[in-house]
Amino acid sequence: MSTMLSKRWKTVEGKVLSDPTTAIREALVGQRAVYVGTDSQQDGRRTQFVTVIVIHEPTKGGRAFYTVETVDRIKSLRERLLKEVWLSVQLAIDISPYINEESLLEVHVDANPNVKFKSSAYVKELTSLVVSQGFNAVLKPEAWAAMHVADHVVKSKVIGR
């Protein structure tokens, strides 16, 4: 069975991790705050998903890693958002055995509860998916791992290198 950690991972600076499982496990040692999130972008006939893990050690800074998955274009907003959240949940499941019990683990969901936004129609379903797997769900505007880190990577020229 393939896990999120078996995919190709890079640092936010674009350096490929030769052994992502070991690199991420080492970064998770000790008391850390861990945030995961996914964002997507459509272009032409494909949808690209970027899943990030941000590991923060209080007073010492943080590290961020990402992986990219490209699929045929997903036309449905609901389906695309569900895929984003499921990729984040999969990563949270994969890394949870390596996280200290006192550490914080949050899944950041790229959906806005404000009814002005189309994604608001799916907030309850998306949040339920995260919570049903035992994780804390964070929505926009506090979901910065998905909203800013993954969004930055998915829109930058780093993808595809």
C-alpha positions as CSV (number, residue, x, y, z in Angstrom):
1,M,0.0,0.0,0.0
2,S,1.4,3.4,-1.0
3,T,1.6,6.1,1.6
4,M,2.0,9.8,1.3
5,L,5.5,9.5,2.6
6,S,6.4,7.1,-0.3
7,K,5.8,10.0,-2.8
8,R,8.5,12.4,-4.1
9,W,9.0,15.2,-1.5
10,K,10.9,18.4,-1.7
11,T,11.7,21.3,0.7
12,V,9.9,24.6,0.0
13,E,13.2,25.7,-1.5
14,G,12.9,22.9,-4.1
15,K,15.5,20.5,-2.8
16,V,14.4,16.9,-3.4
17,L,14.4,14.7,-0.3
18,S,16.3,11.5,-1.1
19,D,14.7,9.7,1.9
20,P,11.5,11.6,2.7
21,T,10.3,9.2,5.5
22,T,13.6,9.6,7.4
23,A,13.8,13.4,6.9
24,I,10.3,14.0,8.0
25,R,10.5,11.6,10.9
26,E,13.7,13.3,12.1
27,A,12.0,16.7,11.9
28,L,9.1,15.4,14.0
29,V,11.3,14.4,16.9
30,G,10.4,16.2,20.1
31,Q,7.6,18.5,20.9
32,R,6.5,20.2,17.7
33,A,3.5,21.9,16.2
34,V,2.6,20.1,12.9
35,Y,0.4,21.5,10.2
36,V,-0.7,19.7,7.0
37,G,-2.7,21.2,4.2
38,T,-3.3,20.8,0.5
39,D,-4.2,23.3,-2.3
40,S,-4.9,22.7,-6.0
41,Q,-4.6,24.5,-9.2
42,Q,-6.2,23.8,-12.5
43,D,-4.6,24.4,-15.9
44,G,-5.9,23.1,-19.2
45,R,-6.6,19.4,-18.8
46,R,-5.1,18.7,-15.4
47,T,-5.4,19.5,-11.7
48,Q,-2.3,19.7,-9.6
49,F,-2.5,19.1,-5.9
50,V,0.3,20.3,-3.5
51,T,0.3,18.7,-0.1
52,V,2.5,20.4,2.6
53,I,3.7,19.5,6.0
54,V,4.9,22.4,8.2
55,I,6.8,21.4,11.3
56,H,7.3,24.2,13.9
57,E,9.5,24.0,16.9
58,P,8.8,26.8,19.3
59,T,11.6,29.3,19.6
60,K,13.6,27.5,16.9
61,G,11.7,28.1,13.7
62,G,10.2,25.6,11.3
63,R,10.6,23.4,8.2
64,A,8.2,22.8,5.4
65,F,8.1,20.0,2.8
66,Y,5.7,19.3,-0.1
67,T,4.7,16.7,-2.6
68,V,2.8,17.2,-5.9
69,E,0.2,15.0,-7.5
70,T,-1.2,15.7,-11.0
71,V,-4.5,14.1,-12.2
72,D,-6.9,14.7,-15.1
73,R,-8.8,17.9,-14.6
74,I,-11.5,17.7,-11.9
75,K,-14.5,19.7,-12.9
76,S,-16.5,19.5,-9.7
77,L,-15.5,21.9,-6.9
78,R,-16.8,19.4,-4.3
79,E,-14.7,16.6,-5.7
80,R,-11.6,18.7,-5.9
81,L,-12.0,20.0,-2.3
82,L,-12.6,16.4,-1.0
83,K,-9.5,15.2,-2.8
84,E,-7.5,18.1,-1.2
85,V,-8.8,17.2,2.3
86,W,-8.3,13.5,1.8
87,L,-4.6,14.0,0.7
88,S,-4.1,16.0,3.9
89,V,-5.8,13.4,6.1
90,Q,-3.7,10.6,4.5
91,L,-0.6,12.5,5.3
92,A,-1.8,13.1,8.9
93,I,-2.5,9.4,9.3
94,D,1.0,8.5,7.9
95,I,2.9,10.9,10.2
96,S,0.8,10.5,13.4
97,P,2.8,7.5,14.7
98,Y,5.9,9.7,14.7
99,I,4.4,12.7,16.5
100,N,5.0,13.2,20.2
101,E,1.7,13.0,22.2
102,E,2.2,16.6,23.5
103,S,2.7,17.9,20.0
104,L,-0.1,19.7,18.1
105,L,-1.3,18.3,14.8
106,E,-3.7,20.3,12.7
107,V,-5.2,19.6,9.2
108,H,-5.7,22.9,7.4
109,V,-8.7,22.9,5.1
110,D,-8.7,25.3,2.1
111,A,-12.4,26.1,2.4
112,N,-14.1,29.2,3.7
113,P,-17.2,29.1,6.0
114,N,-18.2,32.5,4.8
115,V,-21.3,32.0,2.5
116,K,-19.9,34.5,0.0
117,F,-17.6,31.7,-1.2
118,K,-18.6,28.6,-3.1
119,S,-16.5,26.4,-0.8
120,S,-18.7,27.3,2.1
121,A,-21.3,24.8,0.8
122,Y,-18.9,21.9,1.6
123,V,-17.4,23.1,4.9
124,K,-19.4,20.7,7.1
125,E,-18.6,17.7,4.9
126,L,-14.9,18.6,4.7
127,T,-14.5,19.2,8.4
128,S,-16.4,16.0,9.2
129,L,-13.9,14.1,7.0
130,V,-11.0,15.4,9.0
131,V,-12.6,15.0,12.5
132,S,-13.9,11.5,11.7
133,Q,-10.2,10.5,11.3
134,G,-9.4,11.9,14.7
135,F,-7.7,15.2,13.7
136,N,-8.3,18.8,14.4
137,A,-9.7,20.7,11.3
138,V,-8.8,24.4,10.8
139,L,-10.7,26.4,8.2
140,K,-10.0,29.7,6.4
141,P,-8.9,32.3,7.4
142,E,-6.8,30.4,10.0
143,A,-5.8,27.5,7.6
144,W,-2.5,29.1,6.6
145,A,-0.8,25.8,5.7
146,A,-3.2,25.2,2.9
147,M,-4.0,28.9,2.2
148,H,-0.5,30.3,2.0
149,V,2.2,27.6,2.0
150,A,0.6,25.1,-0.3
151,D,-0.9,27.9,-2.4
152,H,2.5,29.5,-2.8
153,V,4.1,26.2,-3.9
154,V,1.2,25.3,-6.3
155,K,1.4,28.7,-8.0
156,S,5.2,29.0,-8.0
157,K,7.6,27.8,-10.7
158,V,8.9,25.2,-8.2
159,I,6.4,22.7,-9.5
160,G,7.6,20.5,-12.2
161,R,11.3,21.0,-11.5
